[in-house]
Amino acid sequence: MPAKRELTMRQIRQMLRLARDGVSAREIGRTLGVARSTIQDNLKRASTAGLAWPLAGDLTDAVLEQRLFAHAGVRCGFRRRAEPDWASLACELKRPGVNLMVLWEEYRAVHPEGYGYSRFCDLFREFERRLSPTMRQDHPAGDKVFVDYSGKKIMIVDRETGVVRDAEIFVAVLGASNYTYAEASWTQTLPDWIEAHVRMFRFFGGVPRLVVPDNLKSGVHRASFYDPEINRSYGMMASHYGVGILPARPRKPRDKGSDSYCTSSVT
């Protein structure tokens, strides 16, 4: 048996379900986009490990991987230091204001002898790759800036009246360097949206080739995979500065990888 698996844990679960339904190894391979021999190998491993569909509800991906590949020359799931529930952390990371540093600090508060920050990040990224392999995006310098509102508001206190108002946080991230600009504005309406762009360009000291916004109503009238409709005033601003507008595709968060990471980190 080969020592290196070629399926993600999600694919292995799907493989077991299809095998239970009587689908042949060849058809499963076609469905998952892998060779029949890979399916046969993994089905044999599952049989040896006593695994069959349906799997236990509390069987995590880490335990499933260990049971399937612990004796195949792959690193065993056992580690010398306590590990967090990586799946739960992946969910937490999607919340506004949460980043890996916050999650690591919470982990070390519970496990003072646990992993250092660098190793913690390495293990988390390793877990992410097993769940959902993706192609790394390379951004040439000066090519794109990713813009959005953070999704988390900040309280502003009027010094004279003491009145407290909530303000939005506009965030812009250069794709190549992750150099970040952020500012507070009262609303997400079109005037604040455009003025934030003007100050962003002034802060960066130039303009990129493309601005990549999310499908915010202030900037995009109609979201579309192929032909998004840009707000007229927003388009005129882009024309004035000589930049292109390329909205992220609907339901494709990875189109805005740099911005999604940084907006979740703003507190």
N, C-alpha and C positions, 0 to 999 in steps of 0.2 A: 504494500500500500504506500502511496506517496506520502511524504511527511508534511506537505503543505496543502492545506485545504484551498478550494477554489470557489467556494460558495459562502455568501454571508449567512448569518444565523437566520435572517428573515427568509432567505431562499431555502434553507434547510427545512424550516418549518413548513413552507409551501410544498417542498418535495415530499415530506412525510404525509401531508394531507392528500396530495394527488396519488401517492402510492396506496394509501388506504382506500381511495376511490377506484382502485384497479387500473390506473393509468400506467402504461408501460414506461420503462426507463428511457426509451428512445423519445417518446412523446414528452415526458417530463423535461428531458434535455432540451428539446426544441422550445418548450415553453419558457424555460429559464435561460436559454441562450448558451448552454454548455454542452460538452460532449457526453454521449451516453455512458462512457466509461467512468466519467466523474460522478454521474448519478448512481451508477452501480456501486462504486467505491463507497460513497456516502451512505447508501442504503445498507451496505454490509456493515459499516461502522455502527449505524443505528441499531441494527439487529443484534450485533455483538454487545452493545451497551444496554440492550433491553428497552430501547426507545421505540415507541410507535404512536401514531396519531389516534386520539387527541393526547397532547402532552399535558402534564400537570400545570395548572394555572400559575403556580408559584415557581415554575422552572425558569430561571432567568437565563439570558443569553450566555452569561459567563459560565454558569453551571453546565448548560447544554454543550458549550464548546469544550469544556474540560472533560465531560463524559465521552465525547466523540473523539477527541484528539489528544488526550493526556498521554497516550502511549505511542504517539506517532512521531516523536521527535520534536514536537512543537512545545513551546514554553507552557508549562502547566499553569492552571489558574491560581494555584496557591502562591501567596506572597508572604514575605516575612512580616510585613506591617499591615495594619488594619486598612481596609479599603472602604470607601463610601459606596452607596448604591449609585452607580454611574448613570443608570437609566433615569433615576429621579433627578440627578443633577442636570442631565440634558434637558429635561422639562423645565427645571428651575431657570436655566440659562436663557430661556425664551422670554422670561418676564422682564418688563422695563426696570432698569436700575440694577440688574443682576449681571455680574461678570465672573470670570474664573477666580479673580482675586477674592471676591466676596465669598464664593463657595469654598475656596481653600481655607480662608480664615475661620469659617464655620466648622469645617472639617477638623482643623487643628485645635479648635476649642474643645471638641469632643475627644480627639486623639492627639494629645500633645507630642507623642513620640511618632506621629505619622510622617508621611512623605513631605519633603520640602516642596516649595511652590513649583519649581521647574519640573521635577519628576511627576508631580500631581498633574500638571498640564500635559505632559507627555502621555501619561496613562489615559487621560480623558480623551485626547485626540486619537489614541489607538482604539479606544472604545468606539468613537464616532466613525472611524474608518470601517470597522467591522459591521456596523449597522447600515451605513449608507455611503458606499464609495462614490466619490464625486471627482470631477476633473478640476484641478486647480486653475483659477483664473489669473492670468498674467496681464497687468495693466501697464503699458508704456508710460513713462513720465510725461505729464501734460496732456494725457489723452482724455481722462474722465474725472469728473467730480460727482460723487453720490450725495444727494440731498434729501432730507426728510425732516419731519418733526419727531422728537424722541418718543412721544407717547406718554411722557411723564411731565407734569406741570411743576412750576416752582412758585413759591409764594413771595410776593413783593409787598413790602410795607411802606406806606407813605409816611415819611418822617414828620410831616406837619400835622396830618390828621390821624395817623395811626391806622388808617383803613388798610386792610389786607386784600390784595387781589391776586388771582392766579394768572400766571403767564405761561405761554407755550415756549418750548425750547427748539429752536431751529438748529439743525446740525448738518454740516457739510464735511465730506471726507475725500481727500484726493486718493484715487485708486492706487497709484504707484507707491506712495510713501505713507499713506494713512495719516498724513498731516491734516489736522482737524480744526474747523472753525465752528463755533457755537455762539448763539445769542438768544436773548429772551425777547419775545414780542407778545403783545396782548392777545392776538388772535391768529388763526390760520387763514384768514381771508386774503383775497388777492393782493390788496395794497401791502400788507405786512409780508406776504410771500415774496413779492417782487423786490421790495426794499431790502429784505434779508439777502437776496441774491446780489444786489448792488453792493452792499457792504461786504459780502463774502468775496467778491471779485477784488474789491479794494484791499481787503485784508491779505489775500493771496498775492496781490501785485500783478495780476494777469488773469487770463481766462483759459480754460482747457478747450479741447476740441469738442467735447460733448458734456452735457449736464444730464445726469440720470436721476430723475425724480421718481418717487412712488406715484401711484395713481391718485394723488390728492385732487379734490374737486377744484381747488384754486388754480391748479396747473393743467389738469387734463379733464376735458369735458366728457370724453368717451373713451374708456379703456378698451384696448383691442390687442390681440396677439400680433396683427399684421399692419393695422392702420389706425393708431390711436389719434384722437382729435385733440389737439393742443388748444388751450385757452388763447384767444386772440391777443390779449394784452401780454400774456406770457410769451407768446411767439414773437411779438414785436420787440420785447426786451431782448430776446435771444438774437434777433436779427440785428439789433443795435450793437450788441457786443460781438457779433460774428461767431456765435457758438450754436451747436446743434442741440436739440432736445430729444432724448431717447428714453421714454418712460419704461420702467421695468414692466415686464409682462405680468398680467393678472395671475395671481396664485403661483408666482415663481420667485420666492424670496431670495433664492441664490443669485438672481440677477443683480441684487444689491448687496453682495456679501460684505463689502467693507463698511457700508453705511449701517447695515443691520447690526453688525458687531458693535460699532461705536455708539449708536443710538441706545442700545441696551445697556451701555456702560455709563451713560450720563446720569448723574444724580443731582 
